[in-house]
Amino acid sequence: MTEVQVRRAKPDDADALVRLRALMLAAMGAEVGGSDAPWRTIARQWFAEQLTSPDTFAAYVVDDPAVGVVAGAVGTVHVHPPGPRDQSTVRGHLYNVSTEPDFRRRGLARSCVVALLDWFRDETAVGLIELHATQDGIDLYRALGFIEANFPTLRLRLT
């Protein structure tokens, strides 16, 4: 690959987004199972459906001519109440940033994230974008202007 060309993902890219998600989750220590793991079928359907909602969902990917999709980043817009520092009524969430191992350290994920930030800025009313960073990705996000939040994320699993 010499020239990075980022494109907006289409519904038929759902399989690739699931594959990239599995890579990301595995890198975070999750057991993702094989290519026939049940969660992948649900995720594939979810991505395909979300990709038909261009006002609230976007994914940007990079293709390699021989391999297909090798990097990507995903973002959603969700309703959020305004506050004194952010009067917008929607927030952005950036996630699923991943690159195939053989294609890492070439700026592909960065290119996808920048395209996604442009989408948030130019095509949505988002006032604030949030993400959860891994140790591998935190420097990229800091370089793009993200800062640590004052409050930690807490979770309660109901199922």
C-alpha positions as CSV (number, residue, x, y, z in Angstrom):
1,M,0.0,0.0,0.0
2,T,1.4,3.4,-0.9
3,E,-1.5,5.9,-0.9
4,V,-4.1,5.8,1.9
5,Q,-7.6,6.1,0.5
6,V,-10.3,6.2,3.2
7,R,-13.9,5.5,2.2
8,R,-17.2,5.4,3.9
9,A,-18.3,1.9,4.7
10,K,-21.3,0.4,3.0
11,P,-23.7,-2.4,4.3
12,D,-21.7,-5.0,2.5
13,D,-18.7,-4.1,4.7
14,A,-20.4,-5.5,7.7
15,D,-18.3,-8.7,7.7
16,A,-15.1,-6.7,7.6
17,L,-16.3,-4.5,10.5
18,V,-17.0,-7.6,12.6
19,R,-13.6,-9.0,11.7
20,L,-11.9,-5.7,12.8
21,R,-14.0,-5.6,15.9
22,A,-12.8,-9.1,16.8
23,L,-9.2,-8.1,16.4
24,M,-9.8,-5.1,18.6
25,L,-11.6,-7.1,21.3
26,A,-8.9,-9.8,21.3
27,A,-6.2,-7.2,21.7
28,M,-8.1,-5.9,24.7
29,G,-8.0,-9.4,26.2
30,A,-11.5,-10.6,25.3
31,E,-12.1,-14.2,24.2
32,V,-13.8,-13.7,20.8
33,G,-14.1,-17.3,19.6
34,G,-13.8,-18.5,16.1
35,S,-15.4,-17.1,12.9
36,D,-18.6,-19.0,13.8
37,A,-19.0,-17.5,17.3
38,P,-22.7,-16.5,17.8
39,W,-21.8,-12.9,18.7
40,R,-20.4,-12.4,15.2
41,T,-23.7,-13.1,13.5
42,I,-25.5,-10.6,15.7
43,A,-22.7,-8.1,15.2
44,R,-22.8,-8.6,11.4
45,Q,-26.6,-7.9,11.3
46,W,-26.2,-4.9,13.6
47,F,-23.5,-3.3,11.5
48,A,-25.4,-3.9,8.3
49,E,-28.5,-2.3,9.8
50,Q,-26.6,0.7,11.3
51,L,-24.8,1.4,8.0
52,T,-28.2,2.2,6.5
53,S,-28.6,5.1,9.0
54,P,-26.1,7.7,7.6
55,D,-27.3,10.5,9.9
56,T,-26.5,8.7,13.1
57,F,-23.9,6.1,12.2
58,A,-20.7,6.2,10.1
59,A,-17.8,3.8,9.6
60,Y,-14.7,4.7,7.5
61,V,-12.4,2.0,6.2
62,V,-9.2,1.5,4.2
63,D,-8.9,-1.2,1.6
64,D,-5.9,-3.1,0.4
65,P,-6.3,-4.3,-3.2
66,A,-5.2,-7.8,-2.4
67,V,-6.8,-8.2,1.1
68,G,-9.8,-6.0,1.2
69,V,-10.7,-3.9,4.3
70,V,-7.7,-3.7,6.5
71,A,-8.5,-0.8,8.9
72,G,-11.5,1.0,10.1
73,A,-13.2,3.3,12.7
74,V,-16.8,3.6,13.6
75,G,-18.9,6.4,15.2
76,T,-22.4,6.9,16.4
77,V,-24.5,9.9,17.3
78,H,-26.7,9.6,20.3
79,V,-29.2,11.9,22.1
80,H,-27.7,13.6,25.2
81,P,-29.0,16.4,27.4
82,P,-27.3,19.8,27.0
83,G,-25.2,21.3,29.8
84,P,-23.3,24.6,30.4
85,R,-20.2,23.4,28.6
86,D,-21.9,21.5,25.8
87,Q,-25.3,22.9,24.7
88,S,-25.7,20.4,21.8
89,T,-28.3,17.7,22.3
90,V,-26.3,15.0,20.7
91,R,-23.0,13.4,21.5
92,G,-20.6,11.3,19.4
93,H,-19.1,8.0,20.3
94,L,-16.0,6.8,18.5
95,Y,-15.1,3.1,18.7
96,N,-14.1,0.0,16.8
97,V,-10.8,1.5,15.7
98,S,-8.7,-1.4,14.5
99,T,-6.1,-2.4,11.9
100,E,-5.1,-5.8,10.6
101,P,-1.7,-6.7,12.2
102,D,0.2,-6.8,8.9
103,F,-0.9,-3.2,8.1
104,R,-0.3,-1.5,11.4
105,R,2.0,1.5,12.0
106,R,1.2,3.1,8.6
107,G,-1.4,5.7,9.7
108,L,-4.4,3.8,8.5
109,A,-6.4,3.9,11.7
110,R,-5.5,7.6,12.1
111,S,-6.8,8.3,8.6
112,C,-10.1,6.5,9.4
113,V,-10.4,8.4,12.7
114,V,-9.7,11.7,11.0
115,A,-12.4,11.0,8.4
116,L,-14.8,10.1,11.2
117,L,-14.0,13.3,13.1
118,D,-14.7,15.2,9.8
119,W,-18.1,13.5,9.6
120,F,-19.0,14.4,13.1
121,R,-17.9,18.0,12.6
122,D,-19.3,18.5,9.1
123,E,-22.4,16.3,9.0
124,T,-23.8,16.1,12.5
125,A,-24.7,18.4,15.4
126,V,-22.4,16.6,17.8
127,G,-20.8,18.9,20.3
128,L,-18.6,16.4,22.1
129,I,-17.1,13.0,21.1
130,E,-16.3,10.3,23.6
131,L,-14.2,7.1,23.3
132,H,-12.5,4.4,25.4
133,A,-8.9,4.2,24.5
134,T,-6.5,1.2,24.8
135,Q,-2.9,1.7,25.7
136,D,-2.0,1.1,22.0
137,G,-4.4,3.8,20.8
138,I,-4.3,6.5,23.5
139,D,-1.4,8.5,21.9
140,L,-3.2,8.7,18.6
141,Y,-6.3,10.2,20.4
142,R,-4.3,12.6,22.4
143,A,-2.5,13.8,19.3
144,L,-5.9,14.5,17.7
145,G,-7.0,16.6,20.7
146,F,-8.8,14.1,23.0
147,I,-8.3,14.6,26.7
148,E,-8.9,12.4,29.7
149,A,-12.3,12.9,31.3
150,N,-12.6,13.9,35.0
151,F,-14.7,10.9,35.8
152,P,-14.0,7.2,35.3
153,T,-16.3,4.9,33.3
154,L,-18.2,2.5,35.5
155,R,-20.2,-0.5,34.3
156,L,-23.0,-2.7,35.6
157,R,-23.7,-5.8,33.5
158,L,-27.4,-6.7,33.6
159,T,-27.2,-9.9,31.5
